[in-house]
Amino acid sequence: MKSILLSLTTIIFLAGCASTAERTDTIVDKTQSEHCKALRKKIDDLKGNPVRRTTAREYYQKDCLQ
């Protein structure tokens, strides 16, 4: 009886951890996507300022393309 209870508890715990990891990955992906979208918009908005635009492009390449 104790081994069955321990097995069920372990299975439930591991199942909970697995679903949490998937949700965390989804949140991280969404956050990264929003960050890249904001950088892309910033690059477009900085057309009249080449130095800052180049810096924004470098951040975009480092954060979003690699």
N, CA, C and O of each residue as an XYZ file, in Angstrom:
264
protein
N       0.823     -1.189      0.000
C       0.000      0.000      0.000
C       0.870      1.257      0.000
O       0.583      2.221     -0.710
N       1.950      1.235      0.815
C       2.825      2.398      0.875
C       3.538      2.612     -0.453
O       3.720      3.749     -0.888
N       3.938      1.523     -1.095
C       4.650      1.665     -2.366
C       3.726      2.206     -3.459
O       4.163      2.972     -4.318
N       2.464      1.815     -3.430
C       1.502      2.328     -4.410
C       1.284      3.819     -4.191
O       1.267      4.597     -5.145
N       1.118      4.211     -2.940
C       0.915      5.617     -2.611
C       2.144      6.444     -2.994
O       2.012      7.539     -3.541
N       3.316      5.928     -2.712
C       4.552      6.616     -3.074
C       4.685      6.731     -4.593
O       5.101      7.773     -5.100
N       4.339      5.682     -5.313
C       4.408      5.699     -6.777
C       3.449      6.725     -7.359
O       3.817      7.483     -8.257
N       2.228      6.754     -6.856
C       1.241      7.716     -7.349
C       1.677      9.147     -7.054
O       1.535     10.028     -7.903
N       2.198      9.378     -5.875
C       2.666     10.712     -5.512
C       3.805     11.150     -6.423
O       3.842     12.297     -6.869
N       4.721     10.251     -6.697
C       5.851     10.559     -7.575
C       5.377     10.865     -8.991
O       5.852     11.814     -9.614
N       4.455     10.074     -9.494
C       3.936     10.290    -10.851
C       3.232     11.635    -10.955
O       3.435     12.370    -11.921
N       2.415     11.958     -9.977
C       1.695     13.234     -9.991
C       2.683     14.399     -9.934
O       2.535     15.386    -10.655
N       3.684     14.274     -9.078
C       4.690     15.327     -8.955
C       5.444     15.529    -10.266
O       5.630     16.665    -10.704
N       5.872     14.455    -10.888
C       6.622     14.557    -12.138
C       5.758     15.089    -13.277
O       6.241     15.844    -14.121
N       4.504     14.707    -13.305
C       3.600     15.209    -14.341
C       3.417     16.719    -14.189
O       3.371     17.447    -15.181
N       3.315     17.178    -12.960
C       3.192     18.613    -12.712
C       4.423     19.376    -13.152
O       4.311     20.466    -13.712
N       5.583     18.823    -12.910
C       6.837     19.471    -13.323
C       6.939     19.542    -14.842
O       7.400     20.548    -15.383
N       6.527     18.518    -15.516
C       6.617     18.493    -16.977
C       5.727     19.563    -17.598
O       6.155     20.249    -18.526
N       4.520     19.718    -17.115
C       3.624     20.713    -17.695
C       4.085     22.123    -17.359
O       3.882     23.039    -18.156
N       4.699     22.318    -16.203
C       5.216     23.630    -15.834
C       6.356     24.031    -16.759
O       6.447     25.193    -17.155
N       7.212     23.105    -17.103
C       8.330     23.399    -18.000
C       7.824     23.821    -19.375
O       8.385     24.732    -19.984
N       6.785     23.182    -19.868
C       6.228     23.538    -21.172
C       5.654     24.946    -21.142
O       5.853     25.720    -22.078
N       4.939     25.282    -20.063
C       4.379     26.626    -19.950
C       5.483     27.664    -19.838
O       5.379     28.746    -20.416
N       6.529     27.350    -19.107
C       7.646     28.273    -18.963
C       8.319     28.514    -20.306
O       8.664     29.651    -20.628
N       8.508     27.463    -21.089
C       9.100     27.614    -22.421
C       8.231     28.495    -23.301
O       8.750     29.320    -24.054
N       6.923     28.333    -23.219
C       6.005     29.139    -24.013
C       6.102     30.605    -23.617
O       6.111     31.483    -24.480
N       6.174     30.873    -22.324
C       6.281     32.250    -21.847
C       7.598     32.868    -22.297
O       7.630     34.020    -22.731
N       8.673     32.115    -22.197
C       9.985     32.615    -22.623
C       9.979     32.901    -24.119
O      10.500     33.931    -24.549
N       9.405     32.015    -24.913
C       9.335     32.221    -26.363
C       8.520     33.463    -26.702
O       8.897     34.235    -27.583
N       7.416     33.655    -26.013
C       6.560     34.816    -26.266
C       7.293     36.105    -25.897
O       7.246     37.089    -26.634
N       7.970     36.088    -24.750
C       8.718     37.263    -24.316
C       9.830     37.586    -25.305
O      10.040     38.751    -25.644
N      10.538     36.572    -25.764
C      11.614     36.770    -26.742
C      11.052     37.328    -28.042
O      11.649     38.220    -28.645
N       9.923     36.816    -28.470
C       9.293     37.292    -29.696
C       8.896     38.763    -29.578
O       9.102     39.544    -30.507
N       8.329     39.136    -28.434
C       7.939     40.531    -28.217
C       9.165     41.440    -28.185
O       9.135     42.548    -28.721
N      10.238     40.972    -27.561
C      11.478     41.748    -27.493
C      12.031     41.979    -28.901
O      12.434     43.094    -29.234
N      12.049     40.945    -29.715
C      12.562     41.064    -31.079
C      11.678     41.983    -31.923
O      12.178     42.753    -32.744
N      10.391     41.898    -31.721
C       9.465     42.761    -32.451
C       9.697     44.227    -32.077
O       9.676     45.102    -32.942
N       9.920     44.489    -30.785
C      10.182     45.852    -30.326
C      11.505     46.374    -30.894
O      11.599     47.538    -31.284
N      12.519     45.517    -30.938
C      13.795     45.933    -31.528
C      13.641     46.243    -33.015
O      14.216     47.209    -33.515
N      12.865     45.420    -33.716
C      12.636     45.645    -35.148
C      11.946     46.993    -35.368
O      12.301     47.734    -36.285
N      10.961     47.305    -34.527
C      10.260     48.586    -34.627
C      11.216     49.738    -34.330
O      11.175     50.775    -34.992
N      12.071     49.550    -33.337
C      13.039     50.583    -32.989
C      13.996     50.845    -34.151
O      14.341     51.995    -34.425
N      14.421     49.791    -34.828
C      15.301     49.943    -35.995
C      14.597     50.763    -37.075
O      15.201     51.646    -37.685
N      13.328     50.468    -37.306
C      12.565     51.210    -38.312
C      12.389     52.674    -37.912
O      12.449     53.563    -38.761
N      12.171     52.922    -36.616
C      11.958     54.283    -36.132
C      13.237     55.124    -36.150
O      13.166     56.353    -36.155
N      14.390     54.482    -36.161
C      15.666     55.198    -36.094
C      16.292     55.432    -37.471
O      17.515     55.512    -37.586
N      15.479     55.541    -38.500
C      16.019     55.713    -39.850
C      16.829     57.001    -39.995
O      17.753     57.045    -40.808
N      16.518     58.031    -39.248
C      17.248     59.297    -39.350
C      18.461     59.379    -38.442
O      19.161     60.392    -38.439
N      18.722     58.340    -37.677
C      19.835     58.352    -36.730
C      20.691     57.100    -36.946
O      20.474     56.082    -36.289
N      21.657     57.171    -37.861
C      22.389     55.959    -38.259
C      23.204     55.297    -37.150
O      23.333     54.073    -37.134
N      23.752     56.078    -36.229
C      24.577     55.484    -35.170
C      23.712     54.645    -34.236
O      24.044     53.498    -33.936
N      22.610     55.218    -33.782
C      21.715     54.477    -32.885
C      21.058     53.314    -33.617
O      20.810     52.262    -33.028
N      20.776     53.507    -34.908
C      20.158     52.430    -35.689
C      21.112     51.241    -35.826
O      20.690     50.088    -35.739
N      22.388     51.525    -36.040
C      23.383     50.456    -36.131
C      23.472     49.695    -34.816
O      23.565     48.467    -34.806
N      23.444     50.426    -33.710
C      23.478     49.783    -32.394
C      22.250     48.901    -32.198
O      22.361     47.783    -31.695
N      21.087     49.397    -32.590
C      19.858     48.603    -32.467
C      19.940     47.350    -33.337
O      19.482     46.281    -32.932
N      20.519     47.478    -34.528
C      20.696     46.307    -35.399
C      21.612     45.266    -34.759
O      21.360     44.064    -34.838
N      22.675     45.749    -34.126
C      23.597     44.826    -33.455
C      22.891     44.067    -32.335
O      23.080     42.860    -32.179
N      22.075     44.783    -31.555
C      21.303     44.113    -30.504
C      20.337     43.094    -31.107
O      20.171     41.991    -30.587
N      19.704     43.484    -32.213
C      18.757     42.581    -32.874
C      19.461     41.310    -33.350
O      18.957     40.204    -33.157
N      20.618     41.475    -33.968
C      21.362     40.309    -34.450
C      21.799     39.416    -33.295
O      21.725     38.191    -33.390
N      22.250     40.022    -32.214
C      22.735     39.249    -31.069
C      21.588     38.535    -30.355
O      21.708     37.363    -29.997
N      20.479     39.243    -30.152
C      19.381     38.690    -29.357
C      18.410     37.826    -30.158
O      17.822     36.888    -29.619
N      18.243     38.136    -31.429
C      17.148     37.506    -32.171
C      17.588     36.553    -33.285
O      16.822     35.671    -33.673
N      18.777     36.711    -33.792
C      19.190     35.886    -34.919
C      20.119     34.750    -34.531
O      20.359     33.849    -35.334
N      20.641     34.778    -33.324
C      21.563     33.713    -32.914
C      20.955     32.833    -31.871
O      21.594     31.886    -31.413
